[in-house]
Amino acid sequence: MAEKVDRLTRVNELLKRELAEAIERGLISAPGVLVSVTEVHAGVDLRNATVYISIFGADSARKHKIMRELNELRLDFQHRLARVLAFKHTPVLDFRLDMRTELGDRVLELLNEEDSNRDA
């Protein structure tokens, strides 16, 4: 079982690296915005993979537009992965917005506000 977990971890990292590279090379157009792949979770059978995307420097509407564009380009990403990686099956990608960083920033902001209020 540990072998499957190790293999899946390596596959997730490989998918993350290849997808991040494709985004960095301009497969999507998002000038002035940082789009990064934060995590990839492939299914054990490697038929599906959830790709978590973090977007900095964009308002909510622009984030949703970028996510729509990523999902529209899903097949292009999958074809790229099929060419670059020698997997028996190329996973079907599902792009999701990763809000963890923003939520963490908000928590820190609230804690700082609380500290400021105590000092005043």
MODELLER restraints for C-alpha pairs under 7 A, 6 or more apart:
rsr = mdl.restraints
at = mdl.atoms
rsr.add(forms.Gaussian(group=physical.xy_distance, feature=features.Distance(at['CA:8:A'], at['CA:44:A']), mean=6.92, stdev=0.5))
rsr.add(forms.Gaussian(group=physical.xy_distance, feature=features.Distance(at['CA:12:A'], at['CA:40:A']), mean=5.33, stdev=0.5))
rsr.add(forms.Gaussian(group=physical.xy_distance, feature=features.Distance(at['CA:12:A'], at['CA:41:A']), mean=5.96, stdev=0.5))
rsr.add(forms.Gaussian(group=physical.xy_distance, feature=features.Distance(at['CA:12:A'], at['CA:42:A']), mean=6.11, stdev=0.5))
rsr.add(forms.Gaussian(group=physical.xy_distance, feature=features.Distance(at['CA:15:A'], at['CA:40:A']), mean=6.93, stdev=0.5))
rsr.add(forms.Gaussian(group=physical.xy_distance, feature=features.Distance(at['CA:16:A'], at['CA:37:A']), mean=6.34, stdev=0.5))
rsr.add(forms.Gaussian(group=physical.xy_distance, feature=features.Distance(at['CA:16:A'], at['CA:39:A']), mean=6.48, stdev=0.5))
rsr.add(forms.Gaussian(group=physical.xy_distance, feature=features.Distance(at['CA:16:A'], at['CA:40:A']), mean=5.78, stdev=0.5))
rsr.add(forms.Gaussian(group=physical.xy_distance, feature=features.Distance(at['CA:20:A'], at['CA:36:A']), mean=6.33, stdev=0.5))
rsr.add(forms.Gaussian(group=physical.xy_distance, feature=features.Distance(at['CA:20:A'], at['CA:37:A']), mean=5.59, stdev=0.5))
rsr.add(forms.Gaussian(group=physical.xy_distance, feature=features.Distance(at['CA:32:A'], at['CA:57:A']), mean=6.98, stdev=0.5))
rsr.add(forms.Gaussian(group=physical.xy_distance, feature=features.Distance(at['CA:33:A'], at['CA:55:A']), mean=6.94, stdev=0.5))
rsr.add(forms.Gaussian(group=physical.xy_distance, feature=features.Distance(at['CA:33:A'], at['CA:56:A']), mean=5.85, stdev=0.5))
rsr.add(forms.Gaussian(group=physical.xy_distance, feature=features.Distance(at['CA:33:A'], at['CA:57:A']), mean=4.97, stdev=0.5))
rsr.add(forms.Gaussian(group=physical.xy_distance, feature=features.Distance(at['CA:33:A'], at['CA:58:A']), mean=6.20, stdev=0.5))
rsr.add(forms.Gaussian(group=physical.xy_distance, feature=features.Distance(at['CA:34:A'], at['CA:55:A']), mean=5.67, stdev=0.5))
rsr.add(forms.Gaussian(group=physical.xy_distance, feature=features.Distance(at['CA:34:A'], at['CA:56:A']), mean=5.07, stdev=0.5))
rsr.add(forms.Gaussian(group=physical.xy_distance, feature=features.Distance(at['CA:34:A'], at['CA:57:A']), mean=6.52, stdev=0.5))
rsr.add(forms.Gaussian(group=physical.xy_distance, feature=features.Distance(at['CA:35:A'], at['CA:53:A']), mean=6.89, stdev=0.5))
rsr.add(forms.Gaussian(group=physical.xy_distance, feature=features.Distance(at['CA:35:A'], at['CA:54:A']), mean=5.87, stdev=0.5))
rsr.add(forms.Gaussian(group=physical.xy_distance, feature=features.Distance(at['CA:35:A'], at['CA:55:A']), mean=4.66, stdev=0.5))
rsr.add(forms.Gaussian(group=physical.xy_distance, feature=features.Distance(at['CA:35:A'], at['CA:56:A']), mean=6.62, stdev=0.5))
rsr.add(forms.Gaussian(group=physical.xy_distance, feature=features.Distance(at['CA:36:A'], at['CA:53:A']), mean=5.68, stdev=0.5))
rsr.add(forms.Gaussian(group=physical.xy_distance, feature=features.Distance(at['CA:36:A'], at['CA:54:A']), mean=5.28, stdev=0.5))
rsr.add(forms.Gaussian(group=physical.xy_distance, feature=features.Distance(at['CA:36:A'], at['CA:55:A']), mean=6.53, stdev=0.5))
rsr.add(forms.Gaussian(group=physical.xy_distance, feature=features.Distance(at['CA:37:A'], at['CA:51:A']), mean=6.99, stdev=0.5))
rsr.add(forms.Gaussian(group=physical.xy_distance, feature=features.Distance(at['CA:37:A'], at['CA:52:A']), mean=5.90, stdev=0.5))
rsr.add(forms.Gaussian(group=physical.xy_distance, feature=features.Distance(at['CA:37:A'], at['CA:53:A']), mean=4.69, stdev=0.5))
rsr.add(forms.Gaussian(group=physical.xy_distance, feature=features.Distance(at['CA:37:A'], at['CA:54:A']), mean=6.32, stdev=0.5))
rsr.add(forms.Gaussian(group=physical.xy_distance, feature=features.Distance(at['CA:38:A'], at['CA:52:A']), mean=5.60, stdev=0.5))
rsr.add(forms.Gaussian(group=physical.xy_distance, feature=features.Distance(at['CA:38:A'], at['CA:53:A']), mean=5.73, stdev=0.5))
rsr.add(forms.Gaussian(group=physical.xy_distance, feature=features.Distance(at['CA:38:A'], at['CA:54:A']), mean=6.32, stdev=0.5))
rsr.add(forms.Gaussian(group=physical.xy_distance, feature=features.Distance(at['CA:39:A'], at['CA:51:A']), mean=6.09, stdev=0.5))
rsr.add(forms.Gaussian(group=physical.xy_distance, feature=features.Distance(at['CA:39:A'], at['CA:52:A']), mean=5.16, stdev=0.5))
rsr.add(forms.Gaussian(group=physical.xy_distance, feature=features.Distance(at['CA:40:A'], at['CA:49:A']), mean=6.61, stdev=0.5))
rsr.add(forms.Gaussian(group=physical.xy_distance, feature=features.Distance(at['CA:40:A'], at['CA:50:A']), mean=5.67, stdev=0.5))
rsr.add(forms.Gaussian(group=physical.xy_distance, feature=features.Distance(at['CA:40:A'], at['CA:51:A']), mean=4.58, stdev=0.5))
rsr.add(forms.Gaussian(group=physical.xy_distance, feature=features.Distance(at['CA:40:A'], at['CA:52:A']), mean=6.14, stdev=0.5))
rsr.add(forms.Gaussian(group=physical.xy_distance, feature=features.Distance(at['CA:41:A'], at['CA:49:A']), mean=5.38, stdev=0.5))
rsr.add(forms.Gaussian(group=physical.xy_distance, feature=features.Distance(at['CA:41:A'], at['CA:50:A']), mean=5.16, stdev=0.5))
rsr.add(forms.Gaussian(group=physical.xy_distance, feature=features.Distance(at['CA:41:A'], at['CA:51:A']), mean=6.62, stdev=0.5))
rsr.add(forms.Gaussian(group=physical.xy_distance, feature=features.Distance(at['CA:42:A'], at['CA:48:A']), mean=5.77, stdev=0.5))
rsr.add(forms.Gaussian(group=physical.xy_distance, feature=features.Distance(at['CA:42:A'], at['CA:49:A']), mean=3.92, stdev=0.5))
rsr.add(forms.Gaussian(group=physical.xy_distance, feature=features.Distance(at['CA:42:A'], at['CA:50:A']), mean=6.29, stdev=0.5))
rsr.add(forms.Gaussian(group=physical.xy_distance, feature=features.Distance(at['CA:43:A'], at['CA:49:A']), mean=6.00, stdev=0.5))
rsr.add(forms.Gaussian(group=physical.xy_distance, feature=features.Distance(at['CA:46:A'], at['CA:89:A']), mean=6.76, stdev=0.5))
rsr.add(forms.Gaussian(group=physical.xy_distance, feature=features.Distance(at['CA:46:A'], at['CA:91:A']), mean=5.51, stdev=0.5))
rsr.add(forms.Gaussian(group=physical.xy_distance, feature=features.Distance(at['CA:47:A'], at['CA:89:A']), mean=6.33, stdev=0.5))
rsr.add(forms.Gaussian(group=physical.xy_distance, feature=features.Distance(at['CA:47:A'], at['CA:90:A']), mean=6.53, stdev=0.5))
rsr.add(forms.Gaussian(group=physical.xy_distance, feature=features.Distance(at['CA:47:A'], at['CA:91:A']), mean=4.28, stdev=0.5))
rsr.add(forms.Gaussian(group=physical.xy_distance, feature=features.Distance(at['CA:47:A'], at['CA:92:A']), mean=6.04, stdev=0.5))
rsr.add(forms.Gaussian(group=physical.xy_distance, feature=features.Distance(at['CA:48:A'], at['CA:91:A']), mean=4.44, stdev=0.5))
rsr.add(forms.Gaussian(group=physical.xy_distance, feature=features.Distance(at['CA:48:A'], at['CA:92:A']), mean=4.56, stdev=0.5))
rsr.add(forms.Gaussian(group=physical.xy_distance, feature=features.Distance(at['CA:48:A'], at['CA:93:A']), mean=6.03, stdev=0.5))
rsr.add(forms.Gaussian(group=physical.xy_distance, feature=features.Distance(at['CA:49:A'], at['CA:91:A']), mean=5.74, stdev=0.5))
rsr.add(forms.Gaussian(group=physical.xy_distance, feature=features.Distance(at['CA:49:A'], at['CA:92:A']), mean=6.07, stdev=0.5))
rsr.add(forms.Gaussian(group=physical.xy_distance, feature=features.Distance(at['CA:49:A'], at['CA:93:A']), mean=5.04, stdev=0.5))
rsr.add(forms.Gaussian(group=physical.xy_distance, feature=features.Distance(at['CA:49:A'], at['CA:94:A']), mean=6.21, stdev=0.5))
rsr.add(forms.Gaussian(group=physical.xy_distance, feature=features.Distance(at['CA:50:A'], at['CA:93:A']), mean=5.92, stdev=0.5))
rsr.add(forms.Gaussian(group=physical.xy_distance, feature=features.Distance(at['CA:50:A'], at['CA:94:A']), mean=4.75, stdev=0.5))
rsr.add(forms.Gaussian(group=physical.xy_distance, feature=features.Distance(at['CA:50:A'], at['CA:95:A']), mean=6.00, stdev=0.5))
rsr.add(forms.Gaussian(group=physical.xy_distance, feature=features.Distance(at['CA:51:A'], at['CA:93:A']), mean=6.74, stdev=0.5))
rsr.add(forms.Gaussian(group=physical.xy_distance, feature=features.Distance(at['CA:51:A'], at['CA:94:A']), mean=5.90, stdev=0.5))
rsr.add(forms.Gaussian(group=physical.xy_distance, feature=features.Distance(at['CA:51:A'], at['CA:95:A']), mean=4.75, stdev=0.5))
rsr.add(forms.Gaussian(group=physical.xy_distance, feature=features.Distance(at['CA:51:A'], at['CA:96:A']), mean=6.06, stdev=0.5))
rsr.add(forms.Gaussian(group=physical.xy_distance, feature=features.Distance(at['CA:52:A'], at['CA:95:A']), mean=6.02, stdev=0.5))
rsr.add(forms.Gaussian(group=physical.xy_distance, feature=features.Distance(at['CA:52:A'], at['CA:96:A']), mean=4.97, stdev=0.5))
rsr.add(forms.Gaussian(group=physical.xy_distance, feature=features.Distance(at['CA:52:A'], at['CA:97:A']), mean=5.73, stdev=0.5))
rsr.add(forms.Gaussian(group=physical.xy_distance, feature=features.Distance(at['CA:52:A'], at['CA:98:A']), mean=5.27, stdev=0.5))
rsr.add(forms.Gaussian(group=physical.xy_distance, feature=features.Distance(at['CA:53:A'], at['CA:95:A']), mean=6.89, stdev=0.5))
rsr.add(forms.Gaussian(group=physical.xy_distance, feature=features.Distance(at['CA:53:A'], at['CA:96:A']), mean=6.02, stdev=0.5))
rsr.add(forms.Gaussian(group=physical.xy_distance, feature=features.Distance(at['CA:53:A'], at['CA:97:A']), mean=4.94, stdev=0.5))
rsr.add(forms.Gaussian(group=physical.xy_distance, feature=features.Distance(at['CA:53:A'], at['CA:98:A']), mean=5.22, stdev=0.5))
rsr.add(forms.Gaussian(group=physical.xy_distance, feature=features.Distance(at['CA:54:A'], at['CA:97:A']), mean=6.10, stdev=0.5))
rsr.add(forms.Gaussian(group=physical.xy_distance, feature=features.Distance(at['CA:54:A'], at['CA:98:A']), mean=5.13, stdev=0.5))
rsr.add(forms.Gaussian(group=physical.xy_distance, feature=features.Distance(at['CA:54:A'], at['CA:99:A']), mean=6.94, stdev=0.5))
rsr.add(forms.Gaussian(group=physical.xy_distance, feature=features.Distance(at['CA:55:A'], at['CA:63:A']), mean=6.60, stdev=0.5))
rsr.add(forms.Gaussian(group=physical.xy_distance, feature=features.Distance(at['CA:70:A'], at['CA:95:A']), mean=6.89, stdev=0.5))
rsr.add(forms.Gaussian(group=physical.xy_distance, feature=features.Distance(at['CA:71:A'], at['CA:95:A']), mean=6.19, stdev=0.5))
rsr.add(forms.Gaussian(group=physical.xy_distance, feature=features.Distance(at['CA:74:A'], at['CA:93:A']), mean=6.34, stdev=0.5))
rsr.add(forms.Gaussian(group=physical.xy_distance, feature=features.Distance(at['CA:78:A'], at['CA:90:A']), mean=6.58, stdev=0.5))
rsr.add(forms.Gaussian(group=physical.xy_distance, feature=features.Distance(at['CA:78:A'], at['CA:92:A']), mean=6.94, stdev=0.5))
rsr.add(forms.Gaussian(group=physical.xy_distance, feature=features.Distance(at['CA:81:A'], at['CA:90:A']), mean=6.89, stdev=0.5))
rsr.add(forms.Gaussian(group=physical.xy_distance, feature=features.Distance(at['CA:82:A'], at['CA:90:A']), mean=5.76, stdev=0.5))
